[in-house]
Amino acid sequence: MSVPLAVIEHTIAASGIAAAIEALLPAGPRARQLKTGTLLTGMMLALADGRPAHLTRVHQALTALPEPDQERLGVISDWGNGPHQLTYRQVEHTHRIITRALAKEQPDGAPSRDLQRACDVLLEASIPAIYKDTSTSMAVDWTDVEAWARPVPADSPGSGTDPEARWGHRNVGRSIQEGEMFFGYYLSAAVMVAGEDGPAVPELARRITVCSSAHDPAAELAGVLTQMPGDGIALGDIIADSGYAHRVPQTWAEPLRAAGAGLVQDLHPSDRGPRGTHQGAIIANGCLYCPKTPQPLLELVPLPPGASAADTAAHDQKTAELARYKLGIHAGDDADGYRRHACPAAAGKIRCPLRPESMTLDRSRPEILSVPEHPPACCTQQTITAGPGVAPKTRQKHDYPSAEWRTSYARRTAAERLNSAIKDPAVNSIDQGWIRLMGLTPLTLWLACLIVVRNQRTLAAFQARQEHHARAAARPRTRKRRDLASAPAGP
């Protein structure tokens, strides 16, 4: 699906990035014919037609426009000896000075502040105003982007042509086997998804970041997401897989919580189940549980894909029983991240002899048959206080792996659909050779343009689908119901 020129121009103009980049460029003895806005337009036109990220394709896309558009964009300009059409060397020169202005003085495999800002405003401008505040939830994921440079030995810091590229592996958390290694960069993206009880929204990428394999992609993306409240964009649910949840809390979970995000994430197998105690309460899956919680309940894991209805119902029953043993939240997090928890028996969820008032509850609730000989603080005190250091990595919005968590986490597939869309050979595949420029800066700029184009395709498909549903709902039902009693008997 091609993206109209007017849509591309509107996105670039709304972002204001063309003027911001022009301010960073050096002033020459004479004005450049090719402006930043026109170059970005050509890049997006080439990508919208399914062409690779080659500068020759940009030149072809611009010179193939109707003559009035070429004159308006400066592709055809009046020189002293007559009209002059843009040349490939001018495209190459403008692209080179732009990437040089957006790059770091000492490249280290992470984008500069100006480059990251350019990506942020471009993607934000591709989201229509009617959808900007519809949902604050985002699904995140990262994928590999191979460099065009020839790979170097694994113990080498980089190649002579692309010193920022590094060796990485695609399957995070698994043993590195043959075929899983790649030489290049990580692309991380945050995609808009519907709220848990909100209306449907188009799955538009709102933020991306690119870094070499020498950097932690989760930490790089967390730094980008935590800047969004400063731009007036509230953070809601951040839905991530175990590759993000397994990170050091100081680089992923804690900054996002401090920025107001609610984490919905899968847990790494090494983080699941009981992981120590706090004042006698068992720490498991980011929650605090009664010391007498049955061990099989604490070791529950998520349902496998394609589980039957019977298995799902049985699993939900077990997670509901586990929730009865969870310490209740007596008071939410204060400014320093401290919160108070109450015994589940005091909250009326289970029966326990240490809480005589709970023994008057009906017997449908679980009962503690053997109390500890020396009850810990969680059993004797009215409440206990848990600081930010208690389960900082695994604490999240819903109990893991409950039915509520499973339903909320299912929205993460939006990020996977983005990765599959930009690796689709039928449209734009970012496989090796898609771009033949070296370095992080040109790669990041081209990826931002690609995802802006993908956003426009997604938006057009979403609006067409919504219009189809509206027409179907408004269509009168003229078909009469068949009276089975009066129908003729079959053969």
C-alpha positions, 0 to 999 in steps of 0.5 A, a space after each residue: 500500500 503506497 502512502 500519498 505524498 500529501 500525508 508524508 509532507 504533512 507528517 514531516 511538517 507537523 514534526 518540525 524536524 526539518 527546520 530543527 535539522 537545518 539549524 544544525 547544518 553548516 552554512 555553505 557559500 551558496 544555498 543547497 538545492 535539496 532541503 532536509 524536508 525534501 530529502 526526508 520526503 524522498 526517503 519515505 516515498 522510496 520506502 512507501 513504494 517498497 524500495 530498499 533504503 538506497 540513496 539512488 532510490 531517493 533520487 528516483 522517487 523525487 525525480 519521478 514526481 509530477 513537475 509541479 511537485 518537483 518545483 514546489 519541493 525544490 527538486 527542480 530549481 531555477 539556476 542562472 542558465 535555466 531550470 536544474 533538476 536534482 542530481 544524485 550527487 546532491 542527494 548524497 551530499 545532503 544526506 551525508 551532512 545531515 547524518 554527520 550533524 546528527 551523529 556523536 562526536 565520539 560514536 559509541 553505538 548509541 544515538 545522539 540526543 539530536 538523533 533520538 529527538 528526531 525519531 521521537 518527533 517524527 513518530 509522534 507526528 505520524 499519530 493523529 490527534 484523535 488517537 494520541 490520548 485514546 490509550 497510554 498503553 504500549 507493547 514493547 519488543 526488540 529485534 535484530 538489524 544486521 549491518 551492511 559491513 562485513 562481520 569481524 571476529 567475535 573478539 574484535 571491537 568492530 569493523 573498519 567500515 562500521 566500528 559501531 556494529 557488534 555481535 549479538 544473538 537473536 534468542 535472548 535467554 537461550 543458549 547461543 547456537 549456530 545461526 542465532 548470532 548476527 552482526 549489527 544493532 538492536 531495534 527497540 519499539 513501543 507500539 500503542 495498544 488498547 487499554 484494558 477496558 478502552 476502545 480499539 486503537 491503531 497499533 502505531 509505533 510511538 517510540 523507537 531506539 536503535 543501539 549496537 549489541 554492546 548496549 542493553 536494548 531494554 535500558 536504552 528504551 527505558 530512557 526513551 520512554 521515561 522522557 515521554 511524561 516530560 513531553 506531556 504524554 502519560 505512561 500507562 501499561 508497559 507490556 514486555 516479555 521476559 527479556 525486559 523483565 529479567 533486566 537489572 531493576 535499576 535500568 528497566 522496572 524502577 525508572 518506569 515505575 517512577 515515571 508512572 508506568 504500570 508493568 505487565 510482563 512475563 517473568 524469566 524462568 529464573 525469576 518465577 516462584 518463591 524467591 526469599 521472604 520479607 518479615 516472614 511473608 513469602 516473596 513469589 512472582 512479585 507478590 507477598 504471600 502467607 508463610 503457609 501458602 501451598 508450595 504447588 500454588 507458588 510454582 504455577 507457571 503461565 498456560 502454554 499457547 493453545 491450551 484447552 478450555 478445560 486446562 484454562 479453567 483449571 489453571 484459573 481456579 488455581 490462580 484464584 486460590 493462590 490470590 486468597 493467600 496473597 497479602 493485601 495492599 493496606 496502603 499504596 506506594 508513597 513518594 519513596 516507594 514504600 507500601 503496607 501489606 495486611 495479612 490475608 486472614 485479617 482481610 477475610 480471604 482465609 481462615 487462620 487460628 492466629 486471627 480469631 476473627 477469621 475463624 468465623 468466616 464460612 468454610 469455603 475459604 482456605 484454612 490454615 491447619 498448622 500455624 508456625 510455632 514462632 509466628 513471624 511479623 507478617 502473622 502477628 502485626 496488623 500490617 508490614 511495610 515493604 520498601 522499593 527493594 522488595 521484589 523490584 524486578 518482578 512486581 507488576 500490575 496484575 498477579 502473575 500468572 492470573 487470568 487478568 495478567 494473561 488477558 492484559 499480557 496478550 496485547 503484547 503481540 502488537 509489538 511482534 506484528 510490527 517486527 514482522 511487518 518491517 521484515 516482510 519481503 513483500 513490502 520492506 524487509 530490513 534484512 542485510 542489504 536493505 541499507 548499504 550505509 555504514 554507522 548507527 546514525 543513517 540506519 536509525 534515520 532510515 528506520 524511523 522513516 520506515 516505521 512512519 510509513 508503516 504507521 500510515 499503512 496501519 492507520 489506513 487499514 484501521 480506518 478502513 476496518 472501522 468504516 466497514 464495521 460501521 457500515 455493517 452495523 448500520 445495514 438493515 437486516 432484511 433476511 427473514 427468519 426461517 420457520 423450521 416447523 413449516 419448512 418442507 422435510 428433506 430427502 
